[in-house]
């Protein structure tokens, strides 16, 4: 499945979204010596391991392990992992960045990613399996989009078939899939945690009407 576009494109240039896209691709290629395939070479130690984070929090582990809550957000296991995350980031990130403003969006993106990692640690505190990928932070973007732009129409492609679906249906099904269909090798609860963190951010910052009202007021001042 590929989410191709939204019917309400961003009206400003989403610099942070583009930067995140470029940074993730750059780090992925750097990590593999410029190739699209193969194992991690340079940054394998920067993935997040729940057991190491727990030990660091308790004070009997390696403190820099806490830094992997951030560094793991920019690593990917393989090309398809990177591609799927970047498609969702590119599809939904611009409008969420526009709604919050670039600086606040950047901070929220990191918050969503860390929150997603901690959700995974909470569910699997003894795991030593590395966690990596931007999908937890992107889950935060999806949670925001779900509340801010539920009626937007997303064009989805599955193989050669394309169809339109309302954002609230697509993202709602994505969220339920994470809960109801556990997948080996996939940190479903990190996705869930990121999505809930995104929804919580919208509610704490005033809800849909206030956030979009501030956006429209800003456009009027510029005009």
Secondary structure, 3 states (H helix, E strand, C coil): CEEEEECCCCCCCCHHHHHHHHHHHHHHHHHCCCCCCCCCCCCHHHCECHHHHHHHHHCCCCHHHHHHHHHHHHCCCCHHHHHHHHHHHHHHHHHHHHHHCHHHHHHHHHHHHHHHHHHHHHHCCCCCCCECCCHHHHHHHHHHHHHHCCCCEEEEEECCEEEEEEHHHHHHHHHHHHHHCCCCCCCHHHHHHHHHHHHHHHHHCCHHHHHHHHHHHHHHHHC
